[in-house]
Amino acid sequence: MINKKNMKSIFTLTVVLLINTELFSQLPPLNIIPQPVEVKQGKGYYPVKNKLSVTFRETGEKKDPLFNYLRDQLKLLYNITVVKVVAEKDADLVFLT
């Protein structure tokens, strides 16, 4: 049975929850990914070919998943073939990792 004491507790709890919800909804979003300090658009352009060759300045097994993801996404979204080359002079794109 709901009596006066229980109604007061329910009302107080409801008010507290509403206030908390209102306070937390006005907080700015939490940005986990850092934003660039400055972005400048220069003159010129970069033509994208149907076949793109890439290389990594540093080699290792850690780079393979990155290459595989880049290759798969560019093929899927833009029908661009990506191949891995060893020499930087032969590459269209060099990752400086």
CORTACOR-V531512 format. One record per helix or strand of 3 or more residues. SS is the DSSP state (hx for helix, st for strand). FROM is the first residue (numbers start at 0). TO is the last residue. If there is no record, write none. Layout:
# CORTACOR-V531512
ss: <SS | SS>
from: <FROM | FROM>
to: <TO | TO>
This chain:
# CORTACOR-V531512
ss: <hx | st | hx | st | hx | st>
from: <3 | 50 | 60 | 80 | 87 | 92>
to: <24 | 55 | 77 | 83 | 89 | 94>
